[in-house]
Amino acid sequence: MTANHGFIKPSKRPGELGVHSLHECRMAVPDLKAAHAFYDSFGLEVREEGNALGLYTLGSPHRWVSIVEGPRKKFGFFSFGLFEEDEKPFAARLQAMGIARLDPPRDRDSNGVWFRDQDGNLIEARVADKSSPNAKSDFGIVSAPGGARGAPYRSTAGRSHPRRLSHTLLFTPDVGKAIEFYSRVLGLRLSDRSGDIIAFMHGVHGSDHHMVAFAKSGAPGHHHYSWDVGSISDIGIGAMHMLEKGYDRGWGLGRHVLGSNYFHYVRDPWGSYSEYSADIDYVPSDFDWRAGDHPAHDSLYVWGPNLPEDFIHNYEA
């Protein structure tokens, strides 16, 4: 079952060994109360889970992000999903590559395989249901006929609630090495890049245009989570609600080039972002996406407001 398509058989590309989903992320922040307020305002279901917070989409049992408290904002780990039949071959791949297996974090009861990527980020690969979509996400365009009012009243517009986590972007000192590691080890494929500045990677078993992305920085770090919503109106309603709650720093409304999604980013209290995203490109499991290397001016957005000066600043550096 997918977050927005009902019961559809999980897609799998025959003969390919690779993760199928970005199952869960973790990050640390210095103030869990502030994190609870931010993500609740964003439209997520925030659950207190012991000494941590879990981020869920409304009505879903799937935990997309876990947040723990720490001295400063810091990326924790990626957990990727594997098909059950790929668990042993994946472990054998790590062994053949000489990649050391690690114990899970102390608070994780996990039978997954843990290791580190090229930048030292902690990674888990585990057997899990496919949470990446098996088809392009629904995108609603609401238009009223002549003689009728199309917009809702502001007082009855309601809230915007994301349907699922679409992707996340990490900073890396070397974009090329990140592409090499995540393709060679995790089986992701390059969708598009802009030289050594930024790269986008998708899952071989069917996923959005990017499941993970990498942007060049002097050190590793986390830049944003992207949350799928169903329409441009959902983006606008979400952005307006965040503004009313005092979260007035961000970027949008606009449209990306690579991935094609409409976006609005809201800055969190620690300098990273959560993105409302709609209508992102989709790469089916039986399709070979032709990766491109694009000039910088074609790698970010087609239209939108000017980029904030510190938008691509790594606050973990």
N, C-alpha and C positions, 0 to 999 in steps of 0.2 A: 504493500500500500504506500502510495506517495502522499506528500503533504497536500497536493491539490489536483490529483488526477484519479483518485479512487483506486480500485484494485486493478493494477496493470502488472503483468509479469515482468520481474526485474530484467533489464537488458544486460546481456553479456556478450562480449566479442569472443568468438571461439579462438583458441590457440594463443590468447594474450594473457600474460600474467601481470596484473597490476591492481592497485586499490580501486574500489568502485565509488567511494564516497568520502567526503570530509565529515567524519562521524561526530567529532566533538573537538572543541578548542578549550584551552585554559589560559587564564591570565591572572596576574596579581595586581591589586590596586591598594592604595594606602587607606581607603575609607569605604567599607562595605555599605554603610548607610547611604553615602552619596551615590554609589553604584546602583543600589536598589532604586533610589529615586529616579536616576537617569533612565535606566532600562525599563522601568515601569512606565514612565512618561512616554518612552519611545513606542510603547504598544506591545511589549513582551510580557509574558507571565514570569515573574521573578519569584522563585521559591527559596526559602531559607532551608539549607541542608547542612545541619551541624554547624561547623565554623565557615561555611562557604555559601555562595549563592549559585543557584542553577537558573539558566535562561532557557525558557521554553516558548514556543509559539502557542498561541491561544488554542486550547483544546487538544494539544498534542502531547503524548507521553515522552517524546524524544527530547533529551537535554542536548542543546546545541553548544552551549558554553558554560563552563564552570569558572567561578571567580572566587579567589581566595584573597586574604588580606596579607599585605607585605609592606616593607618600608617604602617602596616606590612602585610605580606602574612597570610591569615587566611581563613579556610574553612567557607563557608556561610550557605548553606542548600542543602538538597536533595529535589527534587520534583518527586514523583512517580505517575505513571498513574494507574487509576482504570477503570474498565468497569462501564458504567452508572448504571447498575442494582446492582452494589456492593457498590455504594456510601452510601446509607442509612444504610445497614448492617455494613459497616466499621465504620461509625460514632457511631453506637450503640455499636460496639465492644469496641471502645475507652472509651465510657461512662461506660460500664460494668467493664472495667479494672481500672477505676478511673484515666485515663490519661487526664489531663487538655487540653482543646482546647484553642488555642492562636489566637490573631489577626495576620494577615499577615504582613510582613515588609511594611513600609510606602510606598515604591515605587512599591508594587505589587498590582495590581487589580485582586484579586483572590477569587473565590468561593470555593476553596479547603479547606480541613481540615488541620489545622496547629497544631503541637505539638512538643515535644522534645523527643529525644531518651534517652537511659540509660546514655549517656555521656553529655547530654545537647545540642547535635546538633539539629538544627532546621530542621523539616521534614514537607513536605506537601504531602498529598494524594489528588489527584484531578482526575476528569473525563477527560480522554484524549485518543486519538487514540493510539493503541498499536504500540510503536516504537521498542520494542524488536523484533528480527526476529522470524518468524514463521517456519523457517527451518534452517538447517545448512548453513552458508554463503558459497558462491562460492569461490573456491580456485583454482587459475590457476597455472598449471605447464607447462611451455613453453619449448619444446625440439625440436631442429632442426633435420631433417633427415641427414644421412650421405652425405657428399659433400656440405653441406650448413652451413653458419655461423649463430649461434643462437643468439648471443648478439647484441643489437643495438649499434650504435656508441654513444659514450658518448655525443657528441654534439646534438644528436637527441633523447636521452633517455627520455626527457620530465620531468615532475614533478610527484610526488606521491601525490595523494589526498585521504584522508580517506573517507570511505563510511558512517560511523556512529560511534557514541560513543558506545563502547562495555561494559565497566565497569569502576569503580573507586575503589580505595583502600583508606581506612581511617585507621589512627592509633587509638588505643583504649587502655586504661589501663587494660581492662579485656576482652579478646577475648570470653570467655565463656558467659559472660553477654550480649555481643553484639549478639552472636548467638541466645541466648534465646529471646532477645527483637525483633530482626528482624524476627524471625520465628513466635513467639507468636502474635505479633502485626501486622506486615506487611505481614505475610504469606509466606515469603521466605523459602527456604529449604536449608539445609546444603549439599553442594556438597562434599567437602573434607576439612580436617584440619590437622594441625600438632600440637597436644597438645594445649597448651595455647599460641603458637607463632603466628599462622596465620590460617585464615579460609576463605573459599570461599562459597558464597551462590547464588543460582539461583532462578528464578521466576517459580512458579508452573504452570503458563499458557504457558510455553515454552520460553526458553531463552538460551543464552550462558551458559557455565559451571559456570560462575559467573557474576552476575549483580553488586554485591558489594563484597568487600573483606575487611578483618580486620587484621591488624598486631599489635602486642603488642608493646606498648610504655608507657612512664610514663605519657602521657597526650594525649588528643584527637588531631587530626590534619589530614591534607590531604597529601597523598603520591603521587598518580599519577592518570591521566586519561589514559585510553587505547582506541585507535582508530583503528577500523577494516580497513584493506586494503586487496587487493585481491590476493597477491602473495608474495613470498620471495623477488622477484625482486623489488616489490613496497616498501618493507621494506628497502632494500639496497639503492634504489634511494633516498628515503626520508632521510635516515641517511646521505648519501653523500652530499645531498643538505644542510642539517643542518650544517654539518662540514664546508662546503664552506662559510656559513654565519657566522661562528665563534662560533657556539654552539658545542664545542668539548668535552663536558663532558657528560657521559652517560654510558650505558651498553648494549652490544649486539655485534654482532648478536648471538642469542642463541635460545634454545627451552625449554620451561617450561615443568615440569612434570604434575602438577595439572592444567588442562585446555588444555595442549598439544600444546598451540600456540607458533609459532615462534615470536620472539620479538626483538626489539631494542628500548631502552629507551633513551630519550634526556632530559638532565637536563635543567630546566628553570632558569631564573635569580634569583629565590628565594629558590632553593634547592629542589623543587618537580619536577615531571617528566611528560612527555607525551610519551606514548608508541605507536609505530607502531606494530600492532598485526595482525597475519594472521593464519587462520585455527584453531581457538579455538574450543574445544569440544562443542557439543550442546545437551541440555536436552529437548526432546519433551514434550508436555503437557500431553501425555498419558503414559509417562515412569517414573518409580520410580528409580532414580539414586541411586546407592548404595554408601553412603558416607563412606569414609575411614578416619582413623586417622593414619597419616604417620610419620615415623621418619624424623628428620630435613633434613637429606641428600637426602631424596626423595621428599622434599616438594618445591624445588625451581627451579632447572633446570637440564636437561639431559646433555646438553653440552652448551658451550659458554665460553667467557673469564672470568677471575677472577672477582668476585664481587667487585665493588668499596668500599673502607672502609666506606664511609658515605652513602651508598645507602639506608640503612634502618635507617637513622637518621631523627628524627622528628624536623624540623626546626620551628615548631609552639610551641614546648614545652617550 
